[in-house]
Amino acid sequence: MQSNENYAFLGNYSEHEVEFIESLLKSSGIPTMRKYPGTGGYLEVYMGYNAFGIDIYVPTKKIKEAMSILKKDEQKLKIDNNKNKEVQTEDLSKTQKDEKSIFRNIRLIMKIILIIFIILNISFLLFSALKSLIKLLY
């Protein structure tokens, strides 16, 4: 890679975004350079996580091309995300229905357990009373 003076700042991104952007630009023949702002480089090594994000630089001559590639891909991602949101909404409504039916089933089971518990207690009390009555008579 060339010195930093020949590279222009493209943006600050998360680790996942950087991986995606670098592969996208590399496939278009645009080299990239990473920089970790602040203590980000040390945090990345020490903790495996960088709270400051990662700066991406591209050659100054290719900055406009890189930005247009990212803009095109960003529009594709927005379209895909909208489709995913529709699918997620459908899945969410199915999940909510499933959860409601599960909670109904749990409530029904709890009611049955409570009824059995009450019947057992009443039968135990009746049995105890009958036992005491039999002792009194004999």
ZAMIDREN-179335 format. One record per residue: residue number from 1; residue in three letters; x, y, z of N, C-alpha, C in turn. Coordinates in Angstrom, 2 decimals. Layout:
<pts>
+-----+---------+---------+---------+---------+---------+---------+---------+---------+---------+---------+
! num ! residuo !     n_X !     n_Y !     n_Z !    ca_X !    ca_Y !    ca_Z !     c_X !     c_Y !     c_Z !
+-----+---------+---------+---------+---------+---------+---------+---------+---------+---------+---------+
! NUM !     Ala !       X !       Y !       Z !       X !       Y !       Z !       X !       Y !       Z !
...
+-----+---------+---------+---------+---------+---------+---------+---------+---------+---------+---------+
</pts>
This chain:
<pts>
+-----+---------+---------+---------+---------+---------+---------+---------+---------+---------+---------+
! num ! residuo !     n_X !     n_Y !     n_Z !    ca_X !    ca_Y !    ca_Z !     c_X !     c_Y !     c_Z !
+-----+---------+---------+---------+---------+---------+---------+---------+---------+---------+---------+
!   1 !     Met !    0.84 !   -1.19 !    0.00 !    0.00 !    0.00 !    0.00 !    0.88 !    1.25 !    0.00 !
!   2 !     Gln !    0.29 !    2.30 !   -0.45 !    1.02 !    3.56 !   -0.52 !    0.92 !    4.28 !    0.81 !
!   3 !     Ser !    1.59 !    5.40 !    0.94 !    1.54 !    6.16 !    2.19 !    0.15 !    6.75 !    2.40 !
!   4 !     Asn !   -0.13 !    7.15 !    3.63 !   -1.45 !    7.68 !    3.99 !   -1.82 !    8.92 !    3.20 !
!   5 !     Glu !   -0.83 !    9.67 !    2.72 !   -1.12 !   10.92 !    2.02 !   -1.87 !   10.66 !    0.71 !
!   6 !     Asn !   -1.71 !    9.49 !    0.11 !   -2.37 !    9.17 !   -1.16 !   -3.72 !    8.50 !   -0.95 !
!   7 !     Tyr !   -4.13 !    8.37 !    0.29 !   -5.40 !    7.74 !    0.61 !   -6.37 !    8.76 !    1.18 !
!   8 !     Ala !   -7.65 !    8.60 !    0.84 !   -8.68 !    9.51 !    1.32 !   -9.61 !    8.75 !    2.26 !
!   9 !     Phe !  -10.13 !    9.45 !    3.25 !  -11.03 !    8.86 !    4.24 !  -12.37 !    8.54 !    3.60 !
!  10 !     Leu !  -12.80 !    7.28 !    3.72 !  -14.08 !    6.86 !    3.17 !  -15.17 !    6.89 !    4.24 !
!  11 !     Gly !  -14.83 !    6.46 !    5.46 !  -15.81 !    6.48 !    6.53 !  -15.36 !    5.63 !    7.71 !
!  12 !     Asn !  -16.15 !    5.72 !    8.80 !  -15.89 !    4.95 !   10.01 !  -17.00 !    3.93 !   10.15 !
!  13 !     Tyr !  -16.62 !    2.66 !   10.29 !  -17.60 !    1.58 !   10.27 !  -17.31 !    0.56 !   11.37 !
!  14 !     Ser !  -18.30 !   -0.29 !   11.63 !  -18.11 !   -1.39 !   12.58 !  -17.30 !   -2.50 !   11.91 !
!  15 !     Glu !  -16.86 !   -3.46 !   12.71 !  -16.05 !   -4.57 !   12.18 !  -16.76 !   -5.33 !   11.07 !
!  16 !     His !  -18.04 !   -5.61 !   11.27 !  -18.81 !   -6.36 !   10.26 !  -18.97 !   -5.55 !    8.97 !
!  17 !     Glu !  -19.23 !   -4.27 !    9.13 !  -19.37 !   -3.41 !    7.95 !  -18.06 !   -3.32 !    7.19 !
!  18 !     Val !  -16.96 !   -3.24 !    7.93 !  -15.64 !   -3.13 !    7.30 !  -15.36 !   -4.37 !    6.46 !
!  19 !     Glu !  -15.63 !   -5.54 !    7.01 !  -15.40 !   -6.79 !    6.27 !  -16.20 !   -6.77 !    4.96 !
!  20 !     Phe !  -17.45 !   -6.37 !    5.05 !  -18.31 !   -6.33 !    3.88 !  -17.81 !   -5.30 !    2.86 !
!  21 !     Ile !  -17.52 !   -4.10 !    3.34 !  -17.10 !   -3.01 !    2.45 !  -15.77 !   -3.34 !    1.79 !
!  22 !     Glu !  -14.83 !   -3.88 !    2.56 !  -13.54 !   -4.22 !    1.99 !  -13.67 !   -5.28 !    0.89 !
!  23 !     Ser !  -14.49 !   -6.29 !    1.12 !  -14.65 !   -7.32 !    0.09 !  -15.35 !   -6.76 !   -1.15 !
!  24 !     Leu !  -16.32 !   -5.88 !   -0.92 !  -17.04 !   -5.25 !   -2.03 !  -16.09 !   -4.40 !   -2.87 !
!  25 !     Leu !  -15.29 !   -3.58 !   -2.22 !  -14.36 !   -2.70 !   -2.94 !  -13.23 !   -3.51 !   -3.59 !
!  26 !     Lys !  -12.75 !   -4.53 !   -2.89 !  -11.68 !   -5.36 !   -3.45 !  -12.15 !   -6.05 !   -4.72 !
!  27 !     Ser !  -13.43 !   -6.50 !   -4.74 !  -13.96 !   -7.14 !   -5.95 !  -14.07 !   -6.16 !   -7.11 !
!  28 !     Ser !  -14.09 !   -4.86 !   -6.79 !  -14.13 !   -3.82 !   -7.84 !  -12.74 !   -3.29 !   -8.14 !
!  29 !     Gly !  -11.72 !   -3.88 !   -7.54 !  -10.35 !   -3.47 !   -7.82 !   -9.89 !   -2.24 !   -7.05 !
!  30 !     Ile !  -10.56 !   -1.92 !   -5.96 !  -10.19 !   -0.75 !   -5.16 !   -9.55 !   -1.23 !   -3.85 !
!  31 !     Pro !   -8.26 !   -0.91 !   -3.65 !   -7.61 !   -1.32 !   -2.40 !   -8.11 !   -0.46 !   -1.23 !
!  32 !     Thr !   -8.06 !   -1.04 !   -0.05 !   -8.49 !   -0.32 !    1.14 !   -7.39 !   -0.36 !    2.20 !
!  33 !     Met !   -7.50 !    0.56 !    3.13 !   -6.57 !    0.60 !    4.26 !   -7.39 !    0.88 !    5.51 !
!  34 !     Arg !   -7.10 !    0.12 !    6.57 !   -7.80 !    0.31 !    7.85 !   -6.96 !    1.16 !    8.78 !
!  35 !     Lys !   -7.67 !    1.95 !    9.58 !   -7.03 !    2.68 !   10.68 !   -7.96 !    2.61 !   11.88 !
!  36 !     Tyr !   -7.38 !    2.40 !   13.05 !   -8.16 !    2.32 !   14.28 !   -7.99 !    3.63 !   15.04 !
!  37 !     Pro !   -9.05 !    4.46 !   15.10 !   -8.93 !    5.75 !   15.76 !   -8.75 !    5.61 !   17.28 !
!  38 !     Gly !   -8.07 !    6.58 !   17.87 !   -7.88 !    6.59 !   19.33 !   -7.13 !    5.36 !   19.79 !
!  39 !     Thr !   -7.64 !    4.76 !   20.83 !   -7.02 !    3.54 !   21.36 !   -7.66 !    2.30 !   20.76 !
!  40 !     Gly !   -8.34 !    2.47 !   19.66 !   -9.07 !    1.37 !   19.04 !   -8.21 !    0.18 !   18.69 !
!  41 !     Gly !   -6.99 !    0.42 !   18.20 !   -6.10 !   -0.68 !   17.85 !   -5.74 !   -1.52 !   19.06 !
!  42 !     Tyr !   -5.47 !   -0.85 !   20.18 !   -5.12 !   -1.56 !   21.41 !   -6.33 !   -2.34 !   21.95 !
!  43 !     Leu !   -7.50 !   -1.70 !   21.90 !   -8.71 !   -2.38 !   22.36 !   -9.01 !   -3.61 !   21.51 !
!  44 !     Glu !   -8.78 !   -3.50 !   20.21 !   -9.02 !   -4.61 !   19.30 !   -8.14 !   -5.80 !   19.67 !
!  45 !     Val !   -6.87 !   -5.53 !   19.97 !   -5.94 !   -6.60 !   20.33 !   -6.24 !   -7.13 !   21.72 !
!  46 !     Tyr !   -6.45 !   -6.22 !   22.67 !   -6.62 !   -6.61 !   24.07 !   -7.96 !   -7.26 !   24.36 !
!  47 !     Met !   -9.04 !   -6.66 !   23.87 !  -10.38 !   -7.14 !   24.20 !  -11.10 !   -7.83 !   23.04 !
!  48 !     Gly !  -10.54 !   -7.71 !   21.85 !  -11.20 !   -8.30 !   20.69 !  -12.38 !   -7.47 !   20.20 !
!  49 !     Tyr !  -12.50 !   -6.27 !   20.74 !  -13.62 !   -5.40 !   20.39 !  -13.11 !   -3.96 !   20.36 !
!  50 !     Asn !  -13.64 !   -3.18 !   19.42 !  -13.23 !   -1.80 !   19.27 !  -14.46 !   -0.90 !   19.30 !
!  51 !     Ala !  -14.58 !   -0.11 !   20.35 !  -15.75 !    0.76 !   20.51 !  -15.70 !    1.99 !   19.61 !
!  52 !     Phe !  -14.55 !    2.29 !   19.05 !  -14.40 !    3.51 !   18.25 !  -14.63 !    3.29 !   16.76 !
!  53 !     Gly !  -14.87 !    2.05 !   16.36 !  -15.06 !    1.76 !   14.95 !  -13.74 !    1.70 !   14.22 !
!  54 !     Ile !  -13.82 !    1.48 !   12.94 !  -12.63 !    1.37 !   12.10 !  -12.77 !    2.34 !   10.94 !
!  55 !     Asp !  -11.73 !    3.15 !   10.73 !  -11.72 !    4.08 !    9.60 !  -11.23 !    3.33 !    8.37 !
!  56 !     Ile !  -11.91 !    3.54 !    7.27 !  -11.49 !    2.94 !    6.00 !  -11.01 !    4.06 !    5.09 !
!  57 !     Tyr !   -9.86 !    3.82 !    4.49 !   -9.28 !    4.74 !    3.52 !   -9.13 !    4.04 !    2.18 !
!  58 !     Val !   -9.34 !    4.78 !    1.11 !   -9.14 !    4.26 !   -0.24 !   -8.24 !    5.24 !   -0.98 !
!  59 !     Pro !   -7.60 !    4.80 !   -2.08 !   -6.77 !    5.74 !   -2.83 !   -7.57 !    6.97 !   -3.25 !
!  60 !     Thr !   -6.93 !    8.12 !   -3.13 !   -7.60 !    9.40 !   -3.42 !   -8.21 !    9.39 !   -4.82 !
!  61 !     Lys !   -7.52 !    8.78 !   -5.78 !   -8.01 !    8.75 !   -7.16 !   -9.29 !    7.91 !   -7.30 !
!  62 !     Lys !   -9.54 !    7.02 !   -6.36 !  -10.68 !    6.10 !   -6.47 !  -11.78 !    6.39 !   -5.45 !
!  63 !     Ile !  -11.70 !    7.51 !   -4.75 !  -12.68 !    7.81 !   -3.69 !  -14.09 !    7.95 !   -4.26 !
!  64 !     Lys !  -14.24 !    8.64 !   -5.38 !  -15.58 !    8.82 !   -5.97 !  -16.16 !    7.49 !   -6.42 !
!  65 !     Glu !  -15.33 !    6.67 !   -7.04 !  -15.78 !    5.35 !   -7.49 !  -16.21 !    4.50 !   -6.29 !
!  66 !     Ala !  -15.42 !    4.53 !   -5.22 !  -15.74 !    3.76 !   -4.02 !  -17.05 !    4.23 !   -3.40 !
!  67 !     Met !  -17.24 !    5.54 !   -3.34 !  -18.48 !    6.08 !   -2.77 !  -19.69 !    5.69 !   -3.62 !
!  68 !     Ser !  -19.55 !    5.72 !   -4.93 !  -20.69 !    5.35 !   -5.79 !  -21.00 !    3.86 !   -5.65 !
!  69 !     Ile !  -19.97 !    3.02 !   -5.51 !  -20.20 !    1.58 !   -5.31 !  -20.95 !    1.36 !   -4.01 !
!  70 !     Leu !  -20.51 !    2.05 !   -2.95 !  -21.18 !    1.90 !   -1.65 !  -22.62 !    2.41 !   -1.71 !
!  71 !     Lys !  -22.84 !    3.51 !   -2.42 !  -24.19 !    4.07 !   -2.52 !  -25.12 !    3.11 !   -3.27 !
!  72 !     Lys !  -24.62 !    2.53 !   -4.38 !  -25.43 !    1.56 !   -5.12 !  -25.75 !    0.36 !   -4.25 !
!  73 !     Asp !  -24.74 !   -0.13 !   -3.58 !  -24.95 !   -1.31 !   -2.74 !  -25.83 !   -1.00 !   -1.55 !
!  74 !     Glu !  -25.73 !    0.22 !   -1.04 !  -26.58 !    0.64 !    0.08 !  -28.05 !    0.62 !   -0.34 !
!  75 !     Gln !  -28.33 !    1.07 !   -1.56 !  -29.71 !    1.03 !   -2.06 !  -30.19 !   -0.41 !   -2.19 !
!  76 !     Lys !  -29.33 !   -1.32 !   -2.67 !  -29.70 !   -2.73 !   -2.76 !  -29.98 !   -3.28 !   -1.37 !
!  77 !     Leu !  -29.13 !   -2.91 !   -0.42 !  -29.32 !   -3.39 !    0.95 !  -30.63 !   -2.89 !    1.54 !
!  78 !     Lys !  -30.98 !   -1.63 !    1.25 !  -32.24 !   -1.09 !    1.75 !  -33.42 !   -1.86 !    1.17 !
!  79 !     Ile !  -33.35 !   -2.19 !   -0.12 !  -34.43 !   -2.95 !   -0.75 !  -34.51 !   -4.32 !   -0.11 !
!  80 !     Asp !  -33.36 !   -4.99 !    0.05 !  -33.34 !   -6.31 !    0.68 !  -33.84 !   -6.24 !    2.11 !
!  81 !     Asn !  -33.43 !   -5.19 !    2.84 !  -33.87 !   -5.04 !    4.23 !  -35.38 !   -4.86 !    4.30 !
!  82 !     Asn !  -35.96 !   -4.09 !    3.35 !  -37.42 !   -3.92 !    3.34 !  -38.11 !   -5.26 !    3.11 !
!  83 !     Lys !  -37.57 !   -6.07 !    2.19 !  -38.14 !   -7.39 !    1.96 !  -38.02 !   -8.23 !    3.23 !
!  84 !     Asn !  -36.84 !   -8.16 !    3.87 !  -36.63 !   -8.92 !    5.09 !  -37.58 !   -8.47 !    6.19 !
!  85 !     Lys !  -37.84 !   -7.15 !    6.26 !  -38.75 !   -6.64 !    7.29 !  -40.15 !   -7.19 !    7.08 !
!  86 !     Glu !  -40.58 !   -7.27 !    5.78 !  -41.91 !   -7.83 !    5.50 !  -41.98 !   -9.29 !    5.94 !
!  87 !     Val !  -40.94 !  -10.05 !    5.62 !  -40.90 !  -11.46 !    6.01 !  -40.85 !  -11.57 !    7.53 !
!  88 !     Gln !  -40.02 !  -10.70 !    8.17 !  -39.91 !  -10.73 !    9.62 !  -41.25 !  -10.39 !   10.27 !
!  89 !     Thr !  -41.99 !   -9.43 !    9.67 !  -43.29 !   -9.06 !   10.22 !  -44.25 !  -10.25 !   10.14 !
!  90 !     Glu !  -44.24 !  -10.95 !    9.00 !  -45.10 !  -12.13 !    8.87 !  -44.69 !  -13.19 !    9.89 !
!  91 !     Asp !  -43.36 !  -13.42 !   10.01 !  -42.87 !  -14.40 !   10.98 !  -43.23 !  -14.00 !   12.39 !
!  92 !     Leu !  -43.15 !  -12.69 !   12.66 !  -43.45 !  -12.19 !   14.00 !  -44.92 !  -12.42 !   14.33 !
!  93 !     Ser !  -45.81 !  -12.17 !   13.36 !  -47.23 !  -12.39 !   13.64 !  -47.50 !  -13.87 !   13.87 !
!  94 !     Lys !  -46.84 !  -14.74 !   13.11 !  -47.00 !  -16.18 !   13.34 !  -46.46 !  -16.55 !   14.71 !
!  95 !     Thr !  -45.32 !  -15.99 !   15.06 !  -44.71 !  -16.26 !   16.36 !  -45.61 !  -15.79 !   17.48 !
!  96 !     Gln !  -46.19 !  -14.59 !   17.32 !  -47.08 !  -14.07 !   18.35 !  -48.31 !  -14.97 !   18.51 !
!  97 !     Lys !  -48.85 !  -15.45 !   17.39 !  -49.99 !  -16.37 !   17.47 !  -49.59 !  -17.65 !   18.18 !
!  98 !     Asp !  -48.41 !  -18.16 !   17.84 !  -47.93 !  -19.38 !   18.49 !  -47.75 !  -19.16 !   19.99 !
!  99 !     Glu !  -47.18 !  -18.00 !   20.35 !  -46.97 !  -17.70 !   21.77 !  -48.31 !  -17.60 !   22.50 !
! 100 !     Lys !  -49.30 !  -16.97 !   21.86 !  -50.61 !  -16.86 !   22.49 !  -51.22 !  -18.24 !   22.71 !
! 101 !     Ser !  -51.10 !  -19.11 !   21.71 !  -51.66 !  -20.45 !   21.87 !  -50.90 !  -21.22 !   22.94 !
! 102 !     Ile !  -49.60 !  -21.02 !   23.02 !  -48.81 !  -21.68 !   24.06 !  -49.26 !  -21.20 !   25.44 !
! 103 !     Phe !  -49.44 !  -19.87 !   25.57 !  -49.88 !  -19.34 !   26.86 !  -51.29 !  -19.83 !   27.22 !
! 104 !     Arg !  -52.14 !  -19.95 !   26.21 !  -53.48 !  -20.51 !   26.46 !  -53.36 !  -21.94 !   26.96 !
! 105 !     Asn !  -52.50 !  -22.71 !   26.31 !  -52.30 !  -24.09 !   26.73 !  -51.74 !  -24.17 !   28.14 !
! 106 !     Ile !  -50.79 !  -23.30 !   28.45 !  -50.20 !  -23.28 !   29.79 !  -51.27 !  -22.92 !   30.82 !
! 107 !     Arg !  -52.09 !  -21.92 !   30.51 !  -53.17 !  -21.54 !   31.43 !  -54.14 !  -22.70 !   31.64 !
! 108 !     Leu !  -54.47 !  -23.39 !   30.57 !  -55.37 !  -24.53 !   30.66 !  -54.76 !  -25.63 !   31.52 !
! 109 !     Ile !  -53.51 !  -25.92 !   31.32 !  -52.82 !  -26.93 !   32.11 !  -52.78 !  -26.53 !   33.58 !
! 110 !     Met !  -52.50 !  -25.26 !   33.84 !  -52.47 !  -24.77 !   35.23 !  -53.86 !  -24.90 !   35.87 !
! 111 !     Lys !  -54.91 !  -24.61 !   35.13 !  -56.27 !  -24.75 !   35.66 !  -56.56 !  -26.21 !   35.99 !
! 112 !     Ile !  -56.16 !  -27.11 !   35.10 !  -56.39 !  -28.54 !   35.33 !  -55.63 !  -28.99 !   36.58 !
! 113 !     Ile !  -54.39 !  -28.57 !   36.71 !  -53.59 !  -28.93 !   37.90 !  -54.25 !  -28.39 !   39.16 !
! 114 !     Leu !  -54.73 !  -27.17 !   39.11 !  -55.39 !  -26.57 !   40.27 !  -56.66 !  -27.35 !   40.65 !
! 115 !     Ile !  -57.44 !  -27.71 !   39.65 !  -58.67 !  -28.48 !   39.90 !  -58.33 !  -29.84 !   40.51 !
! 116 !     Ile !  -57.32 !  -30.50 !   39.98 !  -56.90 !  -31.80 !   40.55 !  -56.45 !  -31.62 !   41.99 !
! 117 !     Phe !  -55.68 !  -30.56 !   42.25 !  -55.20 !  -30.29 !   43.61 !  -56.38 !  -30.07 !   44.56 !
! 118 !     Ile !  -57.36 !  -29.29 !   44.12 !  -58.55 !  -29.02 !   44.95 !  -59.32 !  -30.31 !   45.20 !
! 119 !     Ile !  -59.52 !  -31.12 !   44.16 !  -60.25 !  -32.39 !   44.31 !  -59.52 !  -33.31 !   45.28 !
! 120 !     Leu !  -58.19 !  -33.39 !   45.16 !  -57.42 !  -34.23 !   46.08 !  -57.54 !  -33.75 !   47.53 !
! 121 !     Asn !  -57.48 !  -32.43 !   47.72 !  -57.61 !  -31.88 !   49.07 !  -59.00 !  -32.17 !   49.65 !
! 122 !     Ile !  -60.02 !  -31.97 !   48.83 !  -61.39 !  -32.23 !   49.31 !  -61.56 !  -33.72 !   49.63 !
! 123 !     Ser !  -61.05 !  -34.58 !   48.76 !  -61.18 !  -36.02 !   49.02 !  -60.39 !  -36.41 !   50.27 !
! 124 !     Phe !  -59.23 !  -35.81 !   50.49 !  -58.47 !  -36.09 !   51.70 !  -59.24 !  -35.65 !   52.95 !
! 125 !     Leu !  -59.85 !  -34.45 !   52.88 !  -60.64 !  -33.96 !   54.02 !  -61.85 !  -34.88 !   54.27 !
! 126 !     Leu !  -62.53 !  -35.28 !   53.19 !  -63.67 !  -36.19 !   53.35 !  -63.24 !  -37.53 !   53.92 !
! 127 !     Phe !  -62.13 !  -38.04 !   53.44 !  -61.61 !  -39.31 !   53.96 !  -61.26 !  -39.20 !   55.44 !
! 128 !     Ser !  -60.61 !  -38.09 !   55.82 !  -60.25 !  -37.87 !   57.23 !  -61.51 !  -37.76 !   58.09 !
! 129 !     Ala !  -62.51 !  -37.04 !   57.61 !  -63.75 !  -36.89 !   58.36 !  -64.47 !  -38.24 !   58.49 !
! 130 !     Leu !  -64.50 !  -39.01 !   57.41 !  -65.13 !  -40.32 !   57.44 !  -64.40 !  -41.26 !   58.40 !
! 131 !     Lys !  -63.09 !  -41.18 !   58.41 !  -62.27 !  -42.01 !   59.31 !  -62.57 !  -41.65 !   60.77 !
! 132 !     Ser !  -62.66 !  -40.33 !   61.05 !  -62.98 !  -39.89 !   62.41 !  -64.38 !  -40.33 !   62.81 !
! 133 !     Leu !  -65.33 !  -40.27 !   61.90 !  -66.69 !  -40.69 !   62.17 !  -66.78 !  -42.18 !   62.46 !
! 134 !     Ile !  -66.02 !  -42.95 !   61.70 !  -66.00 !  -44.41 !   61.92 !  -65.41 !  -44.73 !   63.30 !
! 135 !     Lys !  -64.39 !  -43.99 !   63.70 !  -63.79 !  -44.22 !   65.04 !  -64.80 !  -43.89 !   66.14 !
! 136 !     Leu !  -65.57 !  -42.87 !   65.93 !  -66.55 !  -42.48 !   66.94 !  -67.67 !  -43.53 !   67.09 !
! 137 !     Leu !  -68.07 !  -44.07 !   65.95 !  -69.16 !  -45.04 !   65.98 !  -68.71 !  -46.40 !   66.54 !
! 138 !     Tyr !  -67.50 !  -46.77 !   66.37 !  -67.06 !  -48.07 !   66.83 !  -66.16 !  -47.94 !   67.98 !
+-----+---------+---------+---------+---------+---------+---------+---------+---------+---------+---------+
</pts>
